[in-house]
Amino acid sequence: MDKNGNGPIVGIDLGTTNSVVAGIIDGKVAILAEDDQQIYPSVVGLDASGKMITGGVARNQLAAFPDRTIASVKRKMGSDEKISLGDQKFTPQEISAMILRRLRDRASRVLGQPVERAVITVPAFFDENQRQATREAGLLAGLKVERIINEPTAATLVYHADSKEQRHIVVYDFGGGTFDVSVVRFEMGVVEVLSSKGDTQLGGDDLDELLLDHVAVDFYQQHKIDLRDDLTTRYRLLQACEAAKKTLSESAAAEIAEEFIVEKDGQPLNLTMTITRGDFEKLITPLVDQTLTSVDAALRDSGLSTNHIDDLVLVGGSTRIPLVTRRLSEELQLDPSRAVNPDLAVALGAATQAAMFDGHAIGPVLVDITGHTLGLEVMDRLSGFSPVTVFSPIIRRNSPLPATYEEVYSRTHEEQNRAEIHVLQGESSDVSRNRSIGRFMLDLETGSDISDEVVVRFDLTLDGILKVTATQSATGKSQNLIIDNALMEFQGQDHEQVEARLGAIFDSSDEILDDADLPQQNWQSSSPNCTTDSSIPNLEKYPAAAAMLEQCQSVSGIPAEDLDDIQSVTKQLRAAIASEDSVRVTSLCEELDDILFYIQG
């Protein structure tokens, strides 16, 4: 709890393939893991009874039941696409909310108190709709999203945090579903992002698909059966290809072997194929080249050359691929930094940023940028009687955040009594090639004696929330639009209905814990919180453990350092009882008995 009495705040890397949550423990940033599992698969599904399942359990059923399981939902964020799970349909942010709720509950269990605040990361090249979809997912998961920050920027916060010298760093973030590169300057405890480039539809998933196509074509040439036609078979092959990709990061060759992958003329066929690292590298070279093109563009935008770069930081699981590391080293003439696990760096950076909200000075000050240009559709000229419009930039890409800019426009004629303010995001002068993110109307007073000027002001916050204000200079008439929820389906339906629907799904899940069920740690208490309440799952199966918990509850006057030990062990004991891990239950009971013997002896 912070000095203002707020609950703990965490940092969350909501990833395409896997997600991670981190927080502050004993004044230091740490991954909040359970059972040594630091990474949580970003997979959601429904089991045979219709209950929600997530994480590894959902991932395990993906190949067998792809019709009621979804992975890589992050790529759909910001879209209005409906996702089918069995006979139910969900929005991308609802699916993401299920993952975030799991991470929230994990953090609550590890920290011993309810978690209701978070800093969540997104790809640097996420547009405003995608960022607001992420914020919406956080809210649906019961989290107050204190800030949205860029993934490569977050990763930067855990490198060179104590350096006072000026350093320029390239952060190359190649994850499961997205790619980003940022050029960052460190100086005197300040992290300043100079430029970012990326692709929200390029990641490890695409490398898997290339390998899948290669294997499927080879199998078709032998058997005249396309393994991609059947959804279940396709997912089996995709998982095998993903496993082979990981093997090829360590070995020169990998075998893809799937028994009874398909039937032909009533006879089962097996798939057996060896893929060499060279084969794989030929397949993925064009996509790796795309990332290097973005690296070059980010360097140009920053005004720096490769000679100015002091360090290369790798983030995301796809950076483990030897070809990626080799090509980057050749391009930048640098060996990459590997001080932090590339799967964990983003979450650790998000937690570092989160800690600052609670007054913990454990990292550098962050100066982030906007990844896209924001502006308006304006009339350029008349072609006959038809107006020709163009994109007019107001806040340009790579502008430091927060950003405030104004532009002055004119009425098209003195009798114009309304002006449409159409807000766009993109880099092209062609309106149709940019993304519409909002529009509103401004009523104008007319007359030849009234100035033509209309001032449009853009205010973009650190969170990426955009406020657009249009004012007629002569009259002071103004209108504004706050683009903090660009998800159209939620503008047309009751938000409370969505929350209620998800709440019912959460309540039916065996994995979700309510705040009332959390082990409430009270560090000032004279006795540990070791309740033997019958709400602990499976408690009746372990009478000796129940007696031990009851004995802990009856002990008073425990020194603070011993109280910490007892609370930690009893928390683990509850989890072992709930999971029916008899061996661990016995071990933890013995450990508790030793602690109590020492205290009472």
VOTIDO-36009 format. One record per residue (C-alpha): residue in one letter; x, y, z. Coordinates in steps of 0.02 Angstrom, whole numbers, plus 32768, in hexadecimal, padded with zeros to 4 digits. Example, Ala and Ser with C-alpha at 12.3 -4.5 7.8 and 13.67 -1.06 7.14 Angstrom:
A82677F1F8186S82AC7FCB8165
end
This chain:
M800080008000D804580AC7FD3K805581458041N7FA98182800AG7F5380E28042N7F39809C7F94G7F4B7FE37F72P7FE17F9B7F15I7FFE7FC67E5FV80477F4B7DE1G80927F4D7D34I80467EDA7CB1D808D7EA47C0BL7FF07E6D7BAEG80447E077B26T80097DB27A88T804B7D077AB8N80717D1B7B72S804E7D9D7BF9V80B07DCB7C95V80877E2D7D33A810A7E827DA1G81037EE87E40I81677F2D7ED0I81A27EB67F57D82117EF97FE3G822F7F987F7FK826B7F3C7EE4V82197F127E3EA81F37E587E2DI818E7DE37DC1L80F37DA97E1FA80FC7CEE7DFEE80A07C577E42D80EB7BAA7E48D81857BEF7DEEQ81177C1A7D58Q81497CCB7D29I80F37CCC7C7FY80387CB97C66P7FFB7C7C7BBAS7F857CFB7B6AV7F047C787B3EV7E4B7C737B6DG7DCD7BE97B55L7D307B947B92D7D387AE37BD5A7CBA7A5A7BAFS7C437A9C7C35G7C4C7B4F7BF4K7CBB7B927C7EM7D447C0E7C55I7DF77BCD7C53T7E947C307C30G7F507C217C2BG7FA47B787C1BV7F017B197C33A7EB37B747B9FR7F507B637B36N7F4F7AA77B52Q7EA27A977B05L7EC57B0C7A72A7EF07A8479F4A7E657A0E7A2BF7DDB7A927A3AP7E0A7B2A79CFD7D527B5879C1R7D497B857A78T7DF97BC87A94I7E4C7C6A7A5CA7F047C9D7A58S7F5C7D3A7A17V7EC57DA87A3AK7F387E3E7A4BR7F3F7E4B798DK7E857E6C798BM7E877EF77A0DG7E357F9779D1S7DCC7F3C794FD7D117F1B7956E7D2A7E63792DK7CC47DE97994I7D1F7D4F79D5S7CC17CAA79E3L7CDF7C367A75G7C687BA57A64D7BBA7BF07A54Q7BED7C977AA2K7C377D327A52F7CAF7DAE7AA2T7D097E4D7A73P7DC97E4E7A74Q7DCC7EBA7B0FE7D597E427B6CI7DD17DB27B46S7E657E1D7B7BA7E077E4B7C1BM7E007D927C48I7EBD7D867C3AL7ED67E277C9DR7E607DEA7D24R7ECA7D4D7D37L7F677DB77D46R7F117E297DC3D7EE07D927E2DR7F8F7D4A7E22A7FD97DEF7E5CS7F5B7DF97EEAR7F8A7D4C7F28V80447D6D7F20L80397E187F74G7FB77DDF7FF1Q7F3C7E6C7FD3P7EC37E9F7F49V7F127EF07EAFE7EA77F717E57R7F257FE17DFDA7F9A7FC07D6DV800D80067CE8I7FF17FA37C48T80657F9E7BB3V80397FA07AF9P80A17F9A7A59A80EA80447A2EF808E80417988F7FE2801D79D1D7F6A80A47995E7EEF81027A03N7E63808379EBQ7ED57FF47A1ER7F1480527AB7Q7E65807B7AF0A7E307FC67AD4T7EBC7F947B4AR7E8280147BCBE7DCF7FD37BB9A7E0C7F217BD7G7E627F5A7C76L7DC47FAD7CB5L7D5D7F117C8FA7DDB7EAC7CF3G7DBE7F1B7D8BL7E5D7F807D78K7E78803B7D7DV7EF280527CEEE7F6680D97D2ER7FC780E37C8CI7FE280907BE4I8098808D7BAFN80F580497B18E81457F9D7B27P81F47FC97AE9T81F180647B57A81C37FFA7BEEA82517F817BCAT82CA80147BC4L82A280417C78V82F97FA57CBBY839C7FC67C5EH842080457C92A83AA80887D17D843A80CD7D80S84A281117CF0K84C781CC7CF3E852281CC7C4DQ84C981F27BABR84A681517B4DH8442812C7AB0I83EB80847AAAV838B80237A26V83007FBB7A74Y82CD7F3079FBD822A7EDE7A32F81F97E4579CBG816D7DEB7A26G80EC7D6979FCG80767DDB799CT80C47E877989F81687EDC7962D81AC7F8279A0V82527FDB79A0S827980787A03V831080E97A0DV832881297ABER839B81A67B13F83D481907BC8E841882267C22M841D82577CDAG839281E37D10V831E82107C80V82E581987BF8E82B381F67B5BV826881967AC9L82A781E67A28S824A817E79A7S81E680DE798EK81B5807278FAG815C7FCD78F1D80D77F5878AFT80457F1B7917Q802B7E8878A1L80DA7E4078A1G811A7DC77924G81477D167952D80997CDD791ED80C67D08786AL81677CA47873D81027C0F78B1E80897C23781FL81177C2477A1L81597B8177E8L80A97B3777EDD808F7B607734H81377B137709V810E7A707763A805B7A6B7722V80927A80766DD811279F47680F808E798176CDY801479AB7641Q8093798075BCQ80A578D4760BH7FF178AC7637K7F82792A75DAI7F337960767FD7F407A1376BFL7F577A11777CR7F1B7AC67784D7E6A7A9C774DD7E317A5177F3L7E377ACB7884T7E6A7A4C7909T7EF17A01789BR7F317AAE7870Y7F457ADD7928R7F9F7A3A794CL80197A6178C1L802B7B1778F8Q805A7AE479A9A80D87A677965C81247AEE78F7E812F7B677989A818B7AE379EFA82017AC3795DK82257B7D794EK82597B827A04T82C67AE779EFL831E7B36795AS83567BC779C8E83C27B497A26S83E07ABD79A9A84127AAD78F3A83797A4478C8A82CD7A1A790DE8257798B78E9I819D79A878D3A8145790578FAE808878F2790FE803B78457913F7F93782878BFI7F8D78DB7882V7F0778B17802E7EAE781F77ACK7EAE77F076F5D7E40776576B1G7E1F772E7763Q7ED7771D778CP7F3177907809L7FC577F577CAN805878307832L80BA78D0781BT817678C6782DM81E7794F77EAT829179957817I82AB7A51780BT835B7A98780ER83857B447851G83BB7B7477A0D83107B42775BF82B97BAB77DFE83287C4277C4K83037C42770AL82497C467732I82517CD677AET82D87D457761P82597DB87708L82007DDB77ADV82A27DF8780AD82D37E70777FQ82317ED0779ET82637EEB7853L830E7F2C781ET82BA7FA877A9S825C7FEB7841V83017FF578A2D834C80607818A82B180D07813A82B380E878D0L836A811A78C9R834681997840D82B481E278A3S832281F4793DG83A9825078DCL842B81D07911S849B815878B3T84D580AB78E9N857780FB7929H8512815879ADI84C080BB79F6D850E807E7A99D84A27FE77ABDL84277F6E7A6CV839D7F2A7ADCL83397E927AA4V82867E777ADFG820B7DEC7AB3G821A7D337A97S823D7D4079DCT82E47D967A01R83267CEB7A38I832B7CB67981P83E47CB3794DL83C17D0578A4V83717D9B78F9T84047DB5796FR84837D9C78E5R84337E16786BL841C7E9B78F2S84D17E8C792AE850A7EA17876E84977F36785BL84C67F9578F9Q85757F517917L85457F2A79CBD852E7E907A35P84817E927A85S84667EA77B3FR84217E0C7B95A84227E477C4AV83657E337C59N82FA7DA27C1BP82AA7DE47B7AD82037D977BAEL82017DF57C53A82507E9E7C2DV81AE7EF47BF8A814E7EC37C95L81E07EF57D04G81E67F9E7CAEA812B7FB57CC1A813B7F907D7BT81C9800D7D86Q815880927D3BA80C9805A7DACA8135806D7E46M814981267E21F808E813E7E3BD80AA81067EEEG814181767F09H81C880F27EF4A825E813D7E9CI82A180977E59G82BA80C37DA3P82DB814F7D28V825F81D57CF5L820481A87C54V81E7821E7BC2D818081BC7B43I814581EA7A94T80AE81D37A24G80C2814A79A3H804D8194791FT8024823E78D5L7F7B82877907G7F1D830A78A4L7E81833C7845E7E2D8324779DV7E2983D0774AM7DF4841276A0D7E878430762BR7E2A846F7591L7D8F845E7527S7D8B83EC7491G7CF5842D7433F7C71843374BCS7CBF83A77524P7D3A83C975B3V7DE1837175B3T7E1B834D7665V7EC6832776ADF7F0E82F47755S7F4F838877BBP7FC883507846I7FBD83A378F1I802083327966R80A982DE7903R80EF82307920N817C822579A1S814082C179FEP816A82B87ABAL80D882977B30P807382ED7B72A805883547AD5T7FEE83EE7AB1Y7FE4843E7A05E7F6F84B879AEE7F4D84DD78F7V7EE4856878AAY7E6B853F781CS7DED85A777BBR7D3885957788T7D22856676D2H7CAA85FA76B9E7C5A867F7726E7BAF8629772AQ7BF38584776AN7B938563780CR7BDB84BA783EA7C8784697839E7CA883B07849I7D43838B78B0H7D7E82E27870V7E12829F78D4L7E8A8229787CQ7F2681C878A7G7FAB81997829E803C81D377BFS7FF081ED7711S7FAD828D76C5D7F26821E7678V7E94821D76F3S7E5C816E76BER7F04812276F1N7EF6816177A4R7E8A81227832S7DF18180786EI7DED818B792CG7D618208794BR7CF982997909F7C8483207948M7C2A83BC7908L7C4D84727936D7BBF84EF791BL7BFD859378D0E7BB5864278CDT7BB08689781EG7BC7873377D1S7C4487997770D7C7987F7780CI7CAC8758786AS7D5C8715785ED7D72867377FDE7DEA862B787EV7DC9858578D6V7E4E854E7952V7E628494796FR7EC4845B7A08F7F0483AB7A27D7F3283757AD9L7F8182C87AE4T7FA482847B92L8028820B7BCED7FA381847BC7G7F7E81A67B10I7ED581F77B35L7EB3827C7AB1K7E4783167ACFV7E1983787A33T7DD284277A48A7D93849479B8T7D6E854D79D7Q7D2A85D57966S7DA28664798CA7D2886F3796ET7C9D86B179DFG7CF5863E7A5AK7C7C85B27A2ES7CD0850B7A4CQ7CB184517A4BN7D2283C27A7DL7D3783077A72I7D9782987AEBI7DCF81FA7A96D7DE1818A7B2DN7D7480FC7AEEA7D7580E67A33L7D1E803D7A3CM7C7B805879E3E7C207FC17A29F7C3380057AD9Q7BEC80AD7AA6G7B4D80557A70Q7B317FDF7B01D7B2C7FEC7BBDH7BDA7FD87C03E7B907F8F7CA1Q7B447F017C3CV7BEF7ED17BFCE7C387ED47CABA7BA77E6C7CEDR7BBE7DEC7C63L7C787DD97C87G7C547DD67D41A7BE17D417D29I7C697CE77CC5F7CEB7D0E7D49D7C787CD17DD3S7C5C7C2B7D7BS7D167C0D7D67D7D707BA07DE5E7E107C047DCEI7DD57CB37DFBL7DE67CF17EACD7D7C7D7D7EF4D7DD17DFE7F62A7D7B7DB17FFAD7DD17D0B7FD5L7E807D547FD1P7EFB7D34805EQ7EF87DDE80B3Q7FA37E0480F9N7FA67E7A818EW80597EA081B7Q802B7EF7825AS7FC57E64829ES80027E068337S7FC57D6182EFP7FCF7D1A823FN7F3A7D0E81CBC7F2D7C5181C9T7E717C3881C7T7E2E7B8881BDD7D917BC68168S7D3A7B3B8108S7D3E7BA8806AI7DEF7B6B804CP7DD87AE97FC0N7DF87A337FF1L7E217A6080A6E7DBA79CE80E8K7E2F7954808FY7EC4798C80F8P7E93798A81B1A7F49799681EBA7F627A338182A7EBF7A7D81C5A7EFC7A5F8276M7FA27AB1824DL7F4B7B4B8207E7EDE7B5382A2Q7F787B478311C7FC97BD882B3Q7F2C7C4082CES7F337C27838AV7FE67C64839FS7FFD7D1B83D1G808D7D9283F0I80F37D54835CP818C7DBD832DA81797E168286E82007DB2822DD81B27D0C8263L81047D4B8238D813E7D698185D817E7CB6817AI80DC7C6C81BEQ806F7CD2814AS80D97CA080B4V80D37BE680DET80197BE48108K7FF47C3B8064Q80537BB28008L7FFA7B2F8070R7F4E7B6F803DA7F817B647F86A7FC47AB37F9DI7F227A7D7FF3A7EB97ACA7F69S7F1E7A707EE3E7F1F79CC7F46D7FDD79C37F43S7FEF79487FD3V80AD79427FD0R80BA7A007FDBV80327A088062T8097799180D0S813979F180B0L80EB7A9A80D9C80977A578178E81427A1B81B3E818C7AC4818CL81047B1D81EED811B7AA58280D81D47ACF8285I81B07B8A8286L81307B7B8312F81A37B0A8378Y822C7B8E836AI81B67C1B839EQ81667BBF842FG82047B678469
end
